[in-house]
Amino acid sequence: MMQDDLPIASFAAPAGARALCAGAWDAGSGPDSAPERQLFHIRMANSARRREAASVLIRKMYGWRGYAFEPAQFQDPNKITLYAETGGAVVATMSLCLDSPILLPADENFRDLLDALRGQGRRLCEPSRLAIDKGVTKRVFAALIHISYLYARLIHRYTDYVIEVNPRHVMFYQRMLGFHPFGAERDCTRVGAPAVLLRLPLEEMGQQIRNWGGCMEQHGEERSFYPYFFSAGDEAGITRRLGAGIY
């Protein structure tokens, strides 16, 4: 098998679970309920064909939510796109933009706030263009976020996630991932909707992963997404593959 065909991570999870997310950083909550299980693979969209498959899902889910979608005009060398597939179908995708001289998508609306963080020596990255098909288990969402964290924090030494979300989703991202509001509501010109900037220092995310990662069956009263992240052993293997330059 060619290296490009190898998944970054694979796992079994319930099939036909309740809808998790649809659109730009839009998610729900509640337990997985379907007894069937299926195999999911997380891969890097490192070819035009794979990037187009991810874009098809984004267009579908953004359209369902009424958001505007502008396809990328070129492949940004400072952005990676991850996707999840099962049975040959792409069911989830997200991109991670690393700060660079061409800036981040959030700079279009929040440049002053991001420059303040840069002035403190923080290294910023922005998860964006998350789209998860209806009926996909929360484990897939957690896997995409966890791998993006490993790529940003452990491989490239970035310090903070920043994201733009619709104001009605702020509480969700505070509760489920620990993001903090970072500034007042503004208009997001890219999707034609209001947005709030949120920030999550990656050292805080790392601590939550160490506390809860891999504890799906023993998470008790913990209601965040962190029990659905990979275990420490799985994390080590994924980090080695990312660091080896395969992806």
C-alpha positions in Angstrom: 0.0 0.0 0.0 1.3 3.5 -0.9 2.0 5.8 2.0 -0.6 8.3 0.7 -3.2 5.5 1.1 -2.4 4.9 4.8 -4.8 6.5 7.2 -3.6 8.7 10.0 -5.9 6.9 12.4 -8.7 4.3 12.2 -11.3 3.3 14.7 -14.7 1.6 15.0 -17.6 3.6 16.2 -21.4 3.3 16.2 -23.1 3.5 12.8 -26.1 5.6 12.1 -25.7 7.7 15.3 -27.6 10.9 15.9 -26.6 14.0 13.9 -23.6 15.7 15.4 -22.7 18.7 13.3 -23.8 20.5 10.1 -22.2 23.7 8.8 -19.5 25.9 10.1 -18.7 24.8 13.7 -22.3 23.8 14.4 -22.9 20.8 16.7 -25.4 19.2 19.0 -25.1 16.9 22.0 -26.5 13.6 23.4 -25.4 10.0 23.5 -24.7 7.8 20.6 -27.6 5.3 20.3 -27.1 3.0 17.4 -25.8 -0.5 18.2 -24.1 -1.2 14.8 -20.5 -0.3 14.4 -18.5 0.7 11.4 -14.8 1.5 10.7 -13.8 5.1 10.2 -10.5 6.3 8.7 -9.0 9.8 9.2 -6.8 10.9 6.3 -5.1 14.0 5.0 -6.7 15.6 1.9 -3.3 15.8 0.1 -4.5 15.5 -3.5 -6.9 17.5 -5.7 -9.3 14.6 -5.7 -9.5 14.4 -1.9 -9.8 18.1 -1.5 -12.7 18.2 -3.9 -14.4 15.4 -2.0 -14.1 17.4 1.2 -15.4 20.5 -0.6 -18.5 18.6 -1.8 -19.4 17.8 1.8 -18.7 21.4 2.9 -21.0 22.8 0.2 -23.7 20.4 1.1 -23.7 21.1 4.9 -23.1 24.9 4.6 -26.0 25.1 2.1 -28.2 23.2 4.5 -27.5 25.8 7.1 -27.8 28.7 4.8 -24.2 29.8 5.0 -22.2 31.2 2.1 -19.3 29.1 0.9 -16.3 30.4 -1.1 -14.1 27.6 -2.6 -10.4 28.0 -2.2 -8.7 29.5 -5.3 -5.4 27.8 -4.6 -3.8 25.3 -2.2 -2.5 27.2 0.8 0.8 25.7 2.0 0.0 26.8 5.5 -3.3 24.9 5.6 -4.0 21.2 6.0 -7.4 19.5 5.5 -8.4 16.4 7.3 -11.3 14.2 6.4 -13.0 11.1 7.8 -14.3 8.4 5.5 -16.2 5.2 6.0 -17.2 2.7 3.3 -15.5 4.9 0.7 -17.7 7.9 1.6 -16.4 11.2 3.0 -18.5 12.0 6.1 -16.6 14.7 7.9 -13.9 17.2 7.2 -12.1 20.2 8.8 -9.1 22.4 7.9 -6.4 23.8 10.1 -4.8 27.1 9.1 -1.4 27.9 10.6 -0.5 31.6 11.1 1.9 33.0 8.5 2.6 36.2 6.6 -0.7 35.8 4.7 -2.5 35.7 8.0 -5.5 33.6 9.1 -9.2 33.6 7.9 -10.3 35.3 11.2 -8.0 38.3 10.5 -10.6 39.5 8.0 -12.9 40.3 10.9 -10.7 40.2 14.0 -7.3 41.4 12.9 -6.8 43.8 15.9 -7.5 41.1 18.5 -5.3 38.5 16.8 -2.5 41.0 16.5 -2.7 41.6 20.2 -2.1 37.9 20.8 0.8 37.9 18.3 2.3 40.8 20.2 2.4 38.6 23.3 4.4 36.0 21.4 1.5 33.6 20.9 1.5 31.4 17.8 -2.0 31.1 16.4 -3.8 28.5 14.3 -7.4 28.4 13.2 -9.6 25.3 12.8 -12.1 26.1 10.0 -14.5 24.7 7.4 -15.7 21.9 9.7 -18.5 19.9 8.1 -19.9 16.7 9.5 -22.7 14.8 7.7 -25.9 14.1 9.5 -25.9 10.9 11.6 -22.2 10.8 12.2 -21.0 9.8 15.7 -19.3 12.3 18.0 -16.2 10.1 18.0 -15.4 11.4 14.4 -15.6 15.0 15.5 -13.3 14.3 18.4 -10.8 12.5 16.2 -10.5 15.4 13.7 -10.0 17.9 16.5 -7.5 15.7 18.3 -5.4 15.1 15.2 -5.4 18.8 14.4 -4.2 19.5 18.0 -1.3 17.0 17.6 -0.3 18.6 14.3 -0.4 22.1 15.6 0.9 21.7 19.2 3.3 18.8 19.1 4.6 18.9 15.6 4.7 22.7 14.9 4.6 24.2 18.4 1.7 26.5 18.0 0.1 27.8 21.2 -3.5 28.8 20.6 -6.6 27.9 18.6 -8.8 30.8 17.5 -12.1 30.2 15.9 -15.1 32.3 14.6 -18.5 30.9 15.6 -22.1 32.0 15.3 -23.1 33.6 18.7 -25.7 31.0 19.3 -23.0 28.3 19.4 -20.6 30.0 21.9 -21.9 28.1 24.9 -21.5 24.8 23.1 -17.8 25.4 22.4 -17.2 26.6 25.9 -18.9 23.6 27.4 -17.6 20.9 25.1 -14.1 22.0 24.3 -13.2 24.8 26.8 -13.0 27.7 24.4 -13.1 31.3 25.9 -14.8 34.3 24.3 -12.3 36.8 23.0 -14.0 39.9 21.9 -17.5 41.1 21.0 -19.8 40.0 18.2 -18.9 41.2 14.7 -20.2 40.5 11.2 -18.4 37.5 9.5 -18.1 38.7 5.9 -17.1 35.2 4.6 -20.3 33.4 5.5 -22.7 36.3 5.8 -23.6 35.8 9.4 -22.6 37.2 12.8 -19.6 35.8 14.5 -17.8 35.8 17.9 -14.1 35.1 18.2 -13.2 32.3 20.6 -9.7 31.3 21.9 -8.3 28.1 23.4 -4.7 27.9 24.6 -3.4 24.6 23.5 -1.8 23.9 26.8 -5.3 23.9 28.3 -6.5 21.5 25.6 -3.6 19.2 26.3 -4.4 19.0 29.9 -8.0 18.0 29.2 -6.8 15.4 26.8 -4.5 13.9 29.5 -7.4 14.0 32.0 -10.0 12.4 29.8 -8.7 11.0 26.5 -9.7 7.4 25.8 -12.2 7.3 28.7 -15.4 6.9 26.6 -16.7 4.1 28.8 -15.6 5.6 32.2 -16.2 9.3 31.8 -18.9 9.5 34.5 -20.3 13.0 34.8 -17.8 14.6 32.3 -20.0 16.1 29.5 -17.3 17.5 27.2 -16.0 15.9 24.1 -12.6 15.0 25.7 -13.5 11.4 26.7 -14.0 10.7 23.0 -10.5 11.8 22.2 -7.8 9.2 21.6 -6.0 7.6 24.5 -2.4 8.4 25.4 -1.1 5.3 23.6 -3.1 6.1 20.5 -1.9 9.7 20.6 1.7 8.6 20.7 1.4 6.5 17.6 -0.5 9.2 15.7 2.1 11.8 16.6 4.9 9.5 15.5 3.3 9.1 12.1 2.7 12.9 11.7 6.3 13.6 12.8 7.8 11.1 10.4 6.6 13.3 7.6 4.3 10.8 6.1 1.4 13.3 6.2 
